Amino acid sequence: MPLSQQQLDDLLERLIALTNVPDPEAQRDSLARLSLLLIEAVDDAARVQAAVDEMLAAQPGTPALNIP
């Protein structure tokens, strides 16, 4: 069942809260953990990879793809 607009707004608010941290490393780690959890929840790695690639393509310049 699709989410209602209010549910989407609430989800977006929570996602912003997860990434709205002053420490860039903590922000990166939070996004990485969230991404892994979503990959497991979606259970469609190809679809997740396509979404990530789409987001990377929208980034200005070449984003860094290094894992510390």
PDB file of N, H, CA, C and O in Angstrom:
ATOM      1  N   MET A   1       0.842  -1.175   0.000  1.00  0.00           N
ATOM      2  CA  MET A   1       0.000   0.000   0.000  1.00  0.00           C
ATOM      3  C   MET A   1       0.891   1.245   0.000  1.00  0.00           C
ATOM      4  O   MET A   1       1.796   1.355   0.827  1.00  0.00           O
ATOM      5  N   PRO A   2       0.645   2.178  -0.915  1.00  0.00           N
ATOM      6  CA  PRO A   2       1.464   3.383  -0.982  1.00  0.00           C
ATOM      7  C   PRO A   2       1.285   4.243   0.270  1.00  0.00           C
ATOM      8  O   PRO A   2       0.252   4.201   0.937  1.00  0.00           O
ATOM      9  N   LEU A   3       2.308   5.011   0.558  1.00  0.00           N
ATOM     10  H   LEU A   3       3.147   5.046   0.016  1.00  0.00           H
ATOM     11  CA  LEU A   3       2.250   5.907   1.706  1.00  0.00           C
ATOM     12  C   LEU A   3       1.410   7.131   1.382  1.00  0.00           C
ATOM     13  O   LEU A   3       1.371   7.590   0.240  1.00  0.00           O
ATOM     14  N   SER A   4       0.740   7.652   2.396  1.00  0.00           N
ATOM     15  H   SER A   4       0.771   7.280   3.324  1.00  0.00           H
ATOM     16  CA  SER A   4      -0.011   8.900   2.222  1.00  0.00           C
ATOM     17  C   SER A   4       0.980  10.065   2.186  1.00  0.00           C
ATOM     18  O   SER A   4       2.153   9.900   2.520  1.00  0.00           O
ATOM     19  N   GLN A   5       0.511  11.217   1.786  1.00  0.00           N
ATOM     20  H   GLN A   5      -0.441  11.351   1.514  1.00  0.00           H
ATOM     21  CA  GLN A   5       1.392  12.389   1.752  1.00  0.00           C
ATOM     22  C   GLN A   5       1.934  12.686   3.146  1.00  0.00           C
ATOM     23  O   GLN A   5       3.106  13.031   3.295  1.00  0.00           O
ATOM     24  N   GLN A   6       1.092  12.556   4.165  1.00  0.00           N
ATOM     25  H   GLN A   6       0.140  12.276   4.044  1.00  0.00           H
ATOM     26  CA  GLN A   6       1.553  12.813   5.529  1.00  0.00           C
ATOM     27  C   GLN A   6       2.633  11.817   5.938  1.00  0.00           C
ATOM     28  O   GLN A   6       3.614  12.193   6.581  1.00  0.00           O
ATOM     29  N   GLN A   7       2.457  10.549   5.568  1.00  0.00           N
ATOM     30  H   GLN A   7       1.661  10.244   5.047  1.00  0.00           H
ATOM     31  CA  GLN A   7       3.468   9.543   5.886  1.00  0.00           C
ATOM     32  C   GLN A   7       4.776   9.833   5.156  1.00  0.00           C
ATOM     33  O   GLN A   7       5.855   9.667   5.724  1.00  0.00           O
ATOM     34  N   LEU A   8       4.685  10.266   3.901  1.00  0.00           N
ATOM     35  H   LEU A   8       3.808  10.402   3.440  1.00  0.00           H
ATOM     36  CA  LEU A   8       5.891  10.634   3.160  1.00  0.00           C
ATOM     37  C   LEU A   8       6.586  11.826   3.798  1.00  0.00           C
ATOM     38  O   LEU A   8       7.812  11.848   3.909  1.00  0.00           O
ATOM     39  N   ASP A   9       5.802  12.820   4.219  1.00  0.00           N
ATOM     40  H   ASP A   9       4.806  12.801   4.129  1.00  0.00           H
ATOM     41  CA  ASP A   9       6.376  13.989   4.891  1.00  0.00           C
ATOM     42  C   ASP A   9       7.069  13.590   6.187  1.00  0.00           C
ATOM     43  O   ASP A   9       8.165  14.068   6.480  1.00  0.00           O
ATOM     44  N   ASP A  10       6.439  12.720   6.957  1.00  0.00           N
ATOM     45  H   ASP A  10       5.549  12.331   6.719  1.00  0.00           H
ATOM     46  CA  ASP A  10       7.036  12.253   8.215  1.00  0.00           C
ATOM     47  C   ASP A  10       8.327  11.489   7.951  1.00  0.00           C
ATOM     48  O   ASP A  10       9.313  11.667   8.666  1.00  0.00           O
ATOM     49  N   LEU A  11       8.324  10.647   6.934  1.00  0.00           N
ATOM     50  H   LEU A  11       7.523  10.503   6.353  1.00  0.00           H
ATOM     51  CA  LEU A  11       9.519   9.887   6.588  1.00  0.00           C
ATOM     52  C   LEU A  11      10.646  10.823   6.161  1.00  0.00           C
ATOM     53  O   LEU A  11      11.791  10.651   6.578  1.00  0.00           O
ATOM     54  N   LEU A  12      10.326  11.800   5.338  1.00  0.00           N
ATOM     55  H   LEU A  12       9.395  11.940   4.999  1.00  0.00           H
ATOM     56  CA  LEU A  12      11.334  12.762   4.904  1.00  0.00           C
ATOM     57  C   LEU A  12      11.914  13.522   6.086  1.00  0.00           C
ATOM     58  O   LEU A  12      13.120  13.763   6.146  1.00  0.00           O
ATOM     59  N   GLU A  13      11.058  13.897   7.023  1.00  0.00           N
ATOM     60  H   GLU A  13      10.078  13.702   6.975  1.00  0.00           H
ATOM     61  CA  GLU A  13      11.519  14.594   8.219  1.00  0.00           C
ATOM     62  C   GLU A  13      12.505  13.728   9.010  1.00  0.00           C
ATOM     63  O   GLU A  13      13.512  14.232   9.506  1.00  0.00           O
ATOM     64  N   ARG A  14      12.223  12.451   9.125  1.00  0.00           N
ATOM     65  H   ARG A  14      11.405  12.042   8.721  1.00  0.00           H
ATOM     66  CA  ARG A  14      13.114  11.529   9.841  1.00  0.00           C
ATOM     67  C   ARG A  14      14.426  11.336   9.089  1.00  0.00           C
ATOM     68  O   ARG A  14      15.492  11.267   9.702  1.00  0.00           O
ATOM     69  N   LEU A  15      14.351  11.247   7.756  1.00  0.00           N
ATOM     70  H   LEU A  15      13.486  11.302   7.258  1.00  0.00           H
ATOM     71  CA  LEU A  15      15.574  11.099   6.962  1.00  0.00           C
ATOM     72  C   LEU A  15      16.464  12.336   7.090  1.00  0.00           C
ATOM     73  O   LEU A  15      17.685  12.217   7.188  1.00  0.00           O
ATOM     74  N   ILE A  16      15.866  13.498   7.090  1.00  0.00           N
ATOM     75  H   ILE A  16      14.874  13.595   7.010  1.00  0.00           H
ATOM     76  CA  ILE A  16      16.637  14.730   7.262  1.00  0.00           C
ATOM     77  C   ILE A  16      17.291  14.742   8.640  1.00  0.00           C
ATOM     78  O   ILE A  16      18.451  15.133   8.774  1.00  0.00           O
ATOM     79  N   ALA A  17      16.558  14.320   9.657  1.00  0.00           N
ATOM     80  H   ALA A  17      15.616  14.002   9.548  1.00  0.00           H
ATOM     81  CA  ALA A  17      17.113  14.281  11.013  1.00  0.00           C
ATOM     82  C   ALA A  17      18.317  13.339  11.099  1.00  0.00           C
ATOM     83  O   ALA A  17      19.273  13.615  11.824  1.00  0.00           O
ATOM     84  N   LEU A  18      18.268  12.228  10.357  1.00  0.00           N
ATOM     85  H   LEU A  18      17.491  12.005   9.768  1.00  0.00           H
ATOM     86  CA  LEU A  18      19.384  11.283  10.372  1.00  0.00           C
ATOM     87  C   LEU A  18      20.651  11.864   9.757  1.00  0.00           C
ATOM     88  O   LEU A  18      21.759  11.511  10.160  1.00  0.00           O
ATOM     89  N   THR A  19      20.488  12.745   8.793  1.00  0.00           N
ATOM     90  H   THR A  19      19.587  13.032   8.466  1.00  0.00           H
ATOM     91  CA  THR A  19      21.645  13.258   8.064  1.00  0.00           C
ATOM     92  C   THR A  19      22.017  14.679   8.467  1.00  0.00           C
ATOM     93  O   THR A  19      23.045  15.190   8.023  1.00  0.00           O
ATOM     94  N   ASN A  20      21.221  15.313   9.279  1.00  0.00           N
ATOM     95  H   ASN A  20      20.386  14.897   9.639  1.00  0.00           H
ATOM     96  CA  ASN A  20      21.478  16.685   9.685  1.00  0.00           C
ATOM     97  C   ASN A  20      22.363  16.704  10.934  1.00  0.00           C
ATOM     98  O   ASN A  20      21.921  17.071  12.023  1.00  0.00           O
ATOM     99  N   VAL A  21      23.612  16.302  10.749  1.00  0.00           N
ATOM    100  H   VAL A  21      23.971  16.004   9.865  1.00  0.00           H
ATOM    101  CA  VAL A  21      24.579  16.274  11.843  1.00  0.00           C
ATOM    102  C   VAL A  21      25.813  17.066  11.418  1.00  0.00           C
ATOM    103  O   VAL A  21      26.186  17.051  10.245  1.00  0.00           O
ATOM    104  N   PRO A  22      26.449  17.758  12.366  1.00  0.00           N
ATOM    105  CA  PRO A  22      27.577  18.617  12.000  1.00  0.00           C
ATOM    106  C   PRO A  22      28.843  17.850  11.590  1.00  0.00           C
ATOM    107  O   PRO A  22      29.668  18.380  10.847  1.00  0.00           O
ATOM    108  N   ASP A  23      28.998  16.633  12.056  1.00  0.00           N
ATOM    109  H   ASP A  23      28.327  16.202  12.659  1.00  0.00           H
ATOM    110  CA  ASP A  23      30.205  15.863  11.765  1.00  0.00           C
ATOM    111  C   ASP A  23      30.032  15.106  10.446  1.00  0.00           C
ATOM    112  O   ASP A  23      29.176  14.225  10.353  1.00  0.00           O
ATOM    113  N   PRO A  24      30.833  15.436   9.421  1.00  0.00           N
ATOM    114  CA  PRO A  24      30.686  14.765   8.122  1.00  0.00           C
ATOM    115  C   PRO A  24      30.883  13.246   8.193  1.00  0.00           C
ATOM    116  O   PRO A  24      30.235  12.507   7.452  1.00  0.00           O
ATOM    117  N   GLU A  25      31.756  12.782   9.063  1.00  0.00           N
ATOM    118  H   GLU A  25      32.282  13.383   9.665  1.00  0.00           H
ATOM    119  CA  GLU A  25      31.964  11.337   9.191  1.00  0.00           C
ATOM    120  C   GLU A  25      30.745  10.664   9.796  1.00  0.00           C
ATOM    121  O   GLU A  25      30.351   9.585   9.353  1.00  0.00           O
ATOM    122  N   ALA A  26      30.145  11.281  10.796  1.00  0.00           N
ATOM    123  H   ALA A  26      30.465  12.157  11.156  1.00  0.00           H
ATOM    124  CA  ALA A  26      28.935  10.729  11.404  1.00  0.00           C
ATOM    125  C   ALA A  26      27.791  10.739  10.390  1.00  0.00           C
ATOM    126  O   ALA A  26      26.991   9.804  10.341  1.00  0.00           O
ATOM    127  N   GLN A  27      27.717  11.789   9.590  1.00  0.00           N
ATOM    128  H   GLN A  27      28.367  12.548   9.630  1.00  0.00           H
ATOM    129  CA  GLN A  27      26.690  11.870   8.554  1.00  0.00           C
ATOM    130  C   GLN A  27      26.880  10.750   7.533  1.00  0.00           C
ATOM    131  O   GLN A  27      25.917  10.085   7.151  1.00  0.00           O
ATOM    132  N   ARG A  28      28.117  10.544   7.092  1.00  0.00           N
ATOM    133  H   ARG A  28      28.899  11.085   7.401  1.00  0.00           H
ATOM    134  CA  ARG A  28      28.417   9.479   6.125  1.00  0.00           C
ATOM    135  C   ARG A  28      28.071   8.114   6.704  1.00  0.00           C
ATOM    136  O   ARG A  28      27.458   7.285   6.032  1.00  0.00           O
ATOM    137  N   ASP A  29      28.466   7.883   7.954  1.00  0.00           N
ATOM    138  H   ASP A  29      28.964   8.557   8.500  1.00  0.00           H
ATOM    139  CA  ASP A  29      28.197   6.598   8.591  1.00  0.00           C
ATOM    140  C   ASP A  29      26.694   6.349   8.730  1.00  0.00           C
ATOM    141  O   ASP A  29      26.220   5.231   8.528  1.00  0.00           O
ATOM    142  N   SER A  30      25.956   7.397   9.074  1.00  0.00           N
ATOM    143  H   SER A  30      26.341   8.305   9.238  1.00  0.00           H
ATOM    144  CA  SER A  30      24.506   7.271   9.216  1.00  0.00           C
ATOM    145  C   SER A  30      23.867   6.934   7.873  1.00  0.00           C
ATOM    146  O   SER A  30      22.993   6.070   7.801  1.00  0.00           O
ATOM    147  N   LEU A  31      24.295   7.604   6.822  1.00  0.00           N
ATOM    148  H   LEU A  31      25.005   8.306   6.880  1.00  0.00           H
ATOM    149  CA  LEU A  31      23.768   7.315   5.482  1.00  0.00           C
ATOM    150  C   LEU A  31      24.126   5.906   5.040  1.00  0.00           C
ATOM    151  O   LEU A  31      23.311   5.222   4.420  1.00  0.00           O
ATOM    152  N   ALA A  32      25.336   5.469   5.352  1.00  0.00           N
ATOM    153  H   ALA A  32      25.998   6.024   5.855  1.00  0.00           H
ATOM    154  CA  ALA A  32      25.755   4.119   4.964  1.00  0.00           C
ATOM    155  C   ALA A  32      24.912   3.066   5.681  1.00  0.00           C
ATOM    156  O   ALA A  32      24.457   2.108   5.055  1.00  0.00           O
ATOM    157  N   ARG A  33      24.702   3.234   6.980  1.00  0.00           N
ATOM    158  H   ARG A  33      25.072   4.012   7.488  1.00  0.00           H
ATOM    159  CA  ARG A  33      23.876   2.287   7.733  1.00  0.00           C
ATOM    160  C   ARG A  33      22.448   2.271   7.206  1.00  0.00           C
ATOM    161  O   ARG A  33      21.852   1.209   7.025  1.00  0.00           O
ATOM    162  N   LEU A  34      21.905   3.464   6.962  1.00  0.00           N
ATOM    163  H   LEU A  34      22.389   4.327   7.109  1.00  0.00           H
ATOM    164  CA  LEU A  34      20.553   3.554   6.424  1.00  0.00           C
ATOM    165  C   LEU A  34      20.473   2.862   5.069  1.00  0.00           C
ATOM    166  O   LEU A  34      19.518   2.132   4.801  1.00  0.00           O
ATOM    167  N   SER A  35      21.449   3.079   4.228  1.00  0.00           N
ATOM    168  H   SER A  35      22.224   3.672   4.446  1.00  0.00           H
ATOM    169  CA  SER A  35      21.454   2.461   2.898  1.00  0.00           C
ATOM    170  C   SER A  35      21.460   0.946   3.004  1.00  0.00           C
ATOM    171  O   SER A  35      20.711   0.276   2.293  1.00  0.00           O
ATOM    172  N   LEU A  36      22.285   0.399   3.873  1.00  0.00           N
ATOM    173  H   LEU A  36      22.893   0.943   4.451  1.00  0.00           H
ATOM    174  CA  LEU A  36      22.335  -1.054   4.025  1.00  0.00           C
ATOM    175  C   LEU A  36      21.019  -1.614   4.550  1.00  0.00           C
ATOM    176  O   LEU A  36      20.561  -2.664   4.099  1.00  0.00           O
ATOM    177  N   LEU A  37      20.418  -0.918   5.496  1.00  0.00           N
ATOM    178  H   LEU A  37      20.790  -0.065   5.862  1.00  0.00           H
ATOM    179  CA  LEU A  37      19.123  -1.364   6.015  1.00  0.00           C
ATOM    180  C   LEU A  37      18.047  -1.320   4.932  1.00  0.00           C
ATOM    181  O   LEU A  37      17.209  -2.218   4.842  1.00  0.00           O
ATOM    182  N   LEU A  38      18.075  -0.281   4.119  1.00  0.00           N
ATOM    183  H   LEU A  38      18.756   0.448   4.192  1.00  0.00           H
ATOM    184  CA  LEU A  38      17.081  -0.178   3.044  1.00  0.00           C
ATOM    185  C   LEU A  38      17.293  -1.242   1.984  1.00  0.00           C
ATOM    186  O   LEU A  38      16.325  -1.788   1.455  1.00  0.00           O
ATOM    187  N   ILE A  39      18.543  -1.545   1.666  1.00  0.00           N
ATOM    188  H   ILE A  39      19.330  -1.102   2.096  1.00  0.00           H
ATOM    189  CA  ILE A  39      18.827  -2.609   0.705  1.00  0.00           C
ATOM    190  C   ILE A  39      18.231  -3.925   1.195  1.00  0.00           C
ATOM    191  O   ILE A  39      17.602  -4.654   0.429  1.00  0.00           O
ATOM    192  N   GLU A  40      18.432  -4.221   2.473  1.00  0.00           N
ATOM    193  H   GLU A  40      18.944  -3.628   3.095  1.00  0.00           H
ATOM    194  CA  GLU A  40      17.876  -5.447   3.038  1.00  0.00           C
ATOM    195  C   GLU A  40      16.345  -5.412   3.036  1.00  0.00           C
ATOM    196  O   GLU A  40      15.700  -6.421   2.749  1.00  0.00           O
ATOM    197  N   ALA A  41      15.771  -4.264   3.353  1.00  0.00           N
ATOM    198  H   ALA A  41      16.294  -3.445   3.587  1.00  0.00           H
ATOM    199  CA  ALA A  41      14.308  -4.161   3.430  1.00  0.00           C
ATOM    200  C   ALA A  41      13.663  -4.261   2.051  1.00  0.00           C
ATOM    201  O   ALA A  41      12.604  -4.872   1.904  1.00  0.00           O
ATOM    202  N   VAL A  42      14.289  -3.669   1.052  1.00  0.00           N
ATOM    203  H   VAL A  42      15.149  -3.173   1.172  1.00  0.00           H
ATOM    204  CA  VAL A  42      13.729  -3.683  -0.295  1.00  0.00           C
ATOM    205  C   VAL A  42      13.908  -5.060  -0.923  1.00  0.00           C
ATOM    206  O   VAL A  42      13.061  -5.507  -1.697  1.00  0.00           O
ATOM    207  N   ASP A  43      14.994  -5.722  -0.596  1.00  0.00           N
ATOM    208  H   ASP A  43      15.682  -5.358   0.032  1.00  0.00           H
ATOM    209  CA  ASP A  43      15.304  -7.055  -1.116  1.00  0.00           C
ATOM    210  C   ASP A  43      15.344  -7.072  -2.644  1.00  0.00           C
ATOM    211  O   ASP A  43      14.938  -8.044  -3.281  1.00  0.00           O
ATOM    212  N   ASP A  44      15.842  -5.978  -3.214  1.00  0.00           N
ATOM    213  H   ASP A  44      16.173  -5.188  -2.697  1.00  0.00           H
ATOM    214  CA  ASP A  44      15.997  -5.873  -4.670  1.00  0.00           C
ATOM    215  C   ASP A  44      17.254  -5.049  -4.921  1.00  0.00           C
ATOM    216  O   ASP A  44      17.182  -3.843  -5.157  1.00  0.00           O
ATOM    217  N   ALA A  45      18.398  -5.710  -4.867  1.00  0.00           N
ATOM    218  H   ALA A  45      18.456  -6.690  -4.675  1.00  0.00           H
ATOM    219  CA  ALA A  45      19.686  -5.021  -4.955  1.00  0.00           C
ATOM    220  C   ALA A  45      19.827  -4.225  -6.247  1.00  0.00           C
ATOM    221  O   ALA A  45      20.390  -3.130  -6.229  1.00  0.00           O
ATOM    222  N   ALA A  46      19.334  -4.742  -7.360  1.00  0.00           N
ATOM    223  H   ALA A  46      18.876  -5.632  -7.375  1.00  0.00           H
ATOM    224  CA  ALA A  46      19.453  -4.039  -8.638  1.00  0.00           C
ATOM    225  C   ALA A  46      18.677  -2.724  -8.610  1.00  0.00           C
ATOM    226  O   ALA A  46      19.141  -1.707  -9.125  1.00  0.00           O
ATOM    227  N   ARG A  47      17.509  -2.758  -8.011  1.00  0.00           N
ATOM    228  H   ARG A  47      17.133  -3.584  -7.592  1.00  0.00           H
ATOM    229  CA  ARG A  47      16.693  -1.536  -7.920  1.00  0.00           C
ATOM    230  C   ARG A  47      17.365  -0.500  -7.018  1.00  0.00           C
ATOM    231  O   ARG A  47      17.371   0.692  -7.326  1.00  0.00           O
ATOM    232  N   VAL A  48      17.925  -0.960  -5.910  1.00  0.00           N
ATOM    233  H   VAL A  48      17.920  -1.928  -5.659  1.00  0.00           H
ATOM    234  CA  VAL A  48      18.628  -0.052  -5.004  1.00  0.00           C
ATOM    235  C   VAL A  48      19.847   0.529  -5.699  1.00  0.00           C
ATOM    236  O   VAL A  48      20.094   1.731  -5.604  1.00  0.00           O
ATOM    237  N   GLN A  49      20.618  -0.309  -6.400  1.00  0.00           N
ATOM    238  H   GLN A  49      20.417  -1.285  -6.477  1.00  0.00           H
ATOM    239  CA  GLN A  49      21.807   0.168  -7.111  1.00  0.00           C
ATOM    240  C   GLN A  49      21.427   1.207  -8.156  1.00  0.00           C
ATOM    241  O   GLN A  49      22.129   2.205  -8.318  1.00  0.00           O
ATOM    242  N   ALA A  50      20.338   0.990  -8.857  1.00  0.00           N
ATOM    243  H   ALA A  50      19.767   0.180  -8.725  1.00  0.00           H
ATOM    244  CA  ALA A  50      19.879   1.954  -9.859  1.00  0.00           C
ATOM    245  C   ALA A  50      19.508   3.290  -9.204  1.00  0.00           C
ATOM    246  O   ALA A  50      19.802   4.353  -9.751  1.00  0.00           O
ATOM    247  N   ALA A  51      18.873   3.236  -8.052  1.00  0.00           N
ATOM    248  H   ALA A  51      18.634   2.372  -7.607  1.00  0.00           H
ATOM    249  CA  ALA A  51      18.506   4.463  -7.348  1.00  0.00           C
ATOM    250  C   ALA A  51      19.748   5.210  -6.881  1.00  0.00           C
ATOM    251  O   ALA A  51      19.817   6.434  -6.992  1.00  0.00           O
ATOM    252  N   VAL A  52      20.727   4.480  -6.359  1.00  0.00           N
ATOM    253  H   VAL A  52      20.671   3.485  -6.268  1.00  0.00           H
ATOM    254  CA  VAL A  52      21.981   5.113  -5.918  1.00  0.00           C
ATOM    255  C   VAL A  52      22.701   5.730  -7.111  1.00  0.00           C
ATOM    256  O   VAL A  52      23.188   6.858  -7.028  1.00  0.00           O
ATOM    257  N   ASP A  53      22.770   5.002  -8.211  1.00  0.00           N
ATOM    258  H   ASP A  53      22.374   4.086  -8.278  1.00  0.00           H
ATOM    259  CA  ASP A  53      23.427   5.526  -9.412  1.00  0.00           C
ATOM    260  C   ASP A  53      22.729   6.785  -9.920  1.00  0.00           C
ATOM    261  O   ASP A  53      23.382   7.726 -10.370  1.00  0.00           O
ATOM    262  N   GLU A  54      21.410   6.795  -9.845  1.00  0.00           N
ATOM    263  H   GLU A  54      20.879   6.031  -9.479  1.00  0.00           H
ATOM    264  CA  GLU A  54      20.649   7.979 -10.258  1.00  0.00           C
ATOM    265  C   GLU A  54      21.011   9.184  -9.391  1.00  0.00           C
ATOM    266  O   GLU A  54      21.191  10.293  -9.895  1.00  0.00           O
ATOM    267  N   MET A  55      21.116   8.952  -8.077  1.00  0.00           N
ATOM    268  H   MET A  55      20.970   8.051  -7.667  1.00  0.00           H
ATOM    269  CA  MET A  55      21.472  10.046  -7.171  1.00  0.00           C
ATOM    270  C   MET A  55      22.901  10.526  -7.418  1.00  0.00           C
ATOM    271  O   MET A  55      23.167  11.728  -7.383  1.00  0.00           O
ATOM    272  N   LEU A  56      23.817   9.595  -7.666  1.00  0.00           N
ATOM    273  H   LEU A  56      23.601   8.619  -7.694  1.00  0.00           H
ATOM    274  CA  LEU A  56      25.196   9.983  -7.953  1.00  0.00           C
ATOM    275  C   LEU A  56      25.290  10.785  -9.243  1.00  0.00           C
ATOM    276  O   LEU A  56      26.060  11.742  -9.324  1.00  0.00           O
ATOM    277  N   ALA A  57      24.523  10.406 -10.239  1.00  0.00           N
ATOM    278  H   ALA A  57      23.898   9.629 -10.173  1.00  0.00           H
ATOM    279  CA  ALA A  57      24.540  11.107 -11.523  1.00  0.00           C
ATOM    280  C   ALA A  57      24.053  12.551 -11.375  1.00  0.00           C
ATOM    281  O   ALA A  57      24.456  13.425 -12.143  1.00  0.00           O
ATOM    282  N   ALA A  58      23.200  12.798 -10.402  1.00  0.00           N
ATOM    283  H   ALA A  58      22.872  12.089  -9.778  1.00  0.00           H
ATOM    284  CA  ALA A  58      22.666  14.144 -10.182  1.00  0.00           C
ATOM    285  C   ALA A  58      23.627  15.033  -9.401  1.00  0.00           C
ATOM    286  O   ALA A  58      23.417  16.243  -9.317  1.00  0.00           O
ATOM    287  N   GLN A  59      24.682  14.448  -8.826  1.00  0.00           N
ATOM    288  H   GLN A  59      24.853  13.465  -8.894  1.00  0.00           H
ATOM    289  CA  GLN A  59      25.649  15.213  -8.049  1.00  0.00           C
ATOM    290  C   GLN A  59      26.534  16.040  -8.973  1.00  0.00           C
ATOM    291  O   GLN A  59      26.980  15.544 -10.008  1.00  0.00           O
ATOM    292  N   PRO A  60      26.792  17.296  -8.612  1.00  0.00           N
ATOM    293  CA  PRO A  60      27.721  18.088  -9.425  1.00  0.00           C
ATOM    294  C   PRO A  60      29.142  17.573  -9.234  1.00  0.00           C
ATOM    295  O   PRO A  60      29.541  17.231  -8.121  1.00  0.00           O
ATOM    296  N   GLY A  61      29.899  17.519 -10.315  1.00  0.00           N
ATOM    297  H   GLY A  61      29.576  17.796 -11.219  1.00  0.00           H
ATOM    298  CA  GLY A  61      31.265  17.016 -10.222  1.00  0.00           C
ATOM    299  C   GLY A  61      31.272  15.517 -10.047  1.00  0.00           C
ATOM    300  O   GLY A  61      30.253  14.849 -10.227  1.00  0.00           O
ATOM    301  N   THR A  62      32.417  15.002  -9.698  1.00  0.00           N
ATOM    302  H   THR A  62      33.244  15.544  -9.552  1.00  0.00           H
ATOM    303  CA  THR A  62      32.562  13.561  -9.486  1.00  0.00           C
ATOM    304  C   THR A  62      32.604  13.284  -7.994  1.00  0.00           C
ATOM    305  O   THR A  62      33.541  13.699  -7.311  1.00  0.00           O
ATOM    306  N   PRO A  63      31.599  12.586  -7.480  1.00  0.00           N
ATOM    307  CA  PRO A  63      31.604  12.297  -6.041  1.00  0.00           C
ATOM    308  C   PRO A  63      32.705  11.293  -5.696  1.00  0.00           C
ATOM    309  O   PRO A  63      33.072  10.443  -6.507  1.00  0.00           O
ATOM    310  N   ALA A  64      33.212  11.414  -4.486  1.00  0.00           N
ATOM    311  H   ALA A  64      32.914  12.105  -3.827  1.00  0.00           H
ATOM    312  CA  ALA A  64      34.235  10.483  -4.000  1.00  0.00           C
ATOM    313  C   ALA A  64      33.594   9.138  -3.708  1.00  0.00           C
ATOM    314  O   ALA A  64      32.561   9.068  -3.040  1.00  0.00           O
ATOM    315  N   LEU A  65      34.195   8.091  -4.198  1.00  0.00           N
ATOM    316  H   LEU A  65      35.033   8.148  -4.740  1.00  0.00           H
ATOM    317  CA  LEU A  65      33.662   6.737  -3.977  1.00  0.00           C
ATOM    318  C   LEU A  65      34.664   5.909  -3.190  1.00  0.00           C
ATOM    319  O   LEU A  65      35.015   4.802  -3.598  1.00  0.00           O
ATOM    320  N   ASN A  66      35.121   6.433  -2.076  1.00  0.00           N
ATOM    321  H   ASN A  66      34.837   7.332  -1.744  1.00  0.00           H
ATOM    322  CA  ASN A  66      36.100   5.697  -1.282  1.00  0.00           C
ATOM    323  C   ASN A  66      35.507   5.262   0.046  1.00  0.00           C
ATOM    324  O   ASN A  66      34.740   5.985   0.681  1.00  0.00           O
ATOM    325  N   ILE A  67      35.881   4.081   0.433  1.00  0.00           N
ATOM    326  H   ILE A  67      36.505   3.493  -0.083  1.00  0.00           H
ATOM    327  CA  ILE A  67      35.444   3.551   1.721  1.00  0.00           C
ATOM    328  C   ILE A  67      36.649   3.632   2.655  1.00  0.00           C
ATOM    329  O   ILE A  67      37.711   3.079   2.369  1.00  0.00           O
ATOM    330  N   PRO A  68      36.464   4.335   3.782  1.00  0.00           N
ATOM    331  CA  PRO A  68      37.610   4.478   4.709  1.00  0.00           C
ATOM    332  C   PRO A  68      37.993   3.166   5.356  1.00  0.00           C
ATOM    333  O   PRO A  68      38.929   3.121   6.153  1.00  0.00           O
TER     334      PRO A  68
END
